Amino acid sequence: MEFNLNTIEARVLGSLFEKSVTTPDYYPMTLNALISACNQKSNREPVMDLSEEDVVRALDGLREYRLVALVSTAGSRTLKYAHRMNTFYEFSPQEFGILCVLLLRGPQTPGEIRTRTNRLCSFDSVTETEETLRELEEREGGPFVVQLPRQPGRSACRFMHLLGGPVDIEAFQDTSEVMDLARAASHAGDERITALEEKLSVLEEQMRELQESFRAFKAQFEG
């Protein structure tokens, strides 16, 4: 099944993924707990300030995809929410961890993914992380991730989840080129500013010399 999640839906689903592993005693999640999880300031990029209306609307969208369900737990009158990704695919803990951090933090390199999934699963090496990413690229029912063009200044490529639909790779390539141009323009701007500052310094010195010459000339008549 193909998904086309928007940014908020991805944040909500990623939060449910995360809490199902890291705080199983408090999972499924109440609406208030889910809002707090979505708006965490740690392990989230970007940090969001979602309202109850934002999260409810995202939950409605995820329920249409059958990715989220309302759950009634024994001894509680409060309805709770749980993800249902496992009804579509049987991901390994490593695959699930990768998708979780990509949903919560956007495109990342294999090294970043390995570090940021340590509460969700374990990878023995970056190489193992890369192998799992390749499996998600080639997995039946997928691909679930895509490799992006390498950014200037980075030694490794980033990967992005595909639960938000197809990705325009050329747009990311263009972004990299724009970044190069922006850096070049910034450098050129710095050079122009330096040159202007030097010219201003020369003009100020010339002005001081003219003022001193004028005062000396004026003093001849005042004496």
PyMOL commands that set and color helices and strands:
alter all, ss='L'
color gray80, all
select helices_A, chain A and resi 7-22+24-26+31-38+52-64+85-87+93-105+110-116+126-138+169-222
alter helices_A, ss='H'
color red, helices_A
select strands_A, chain A and resi 68-71+80-83+145-147+159-161
alter strands_A, ss='S'
color yellow, strands_A
deselect
rebuild
show_as cartoon
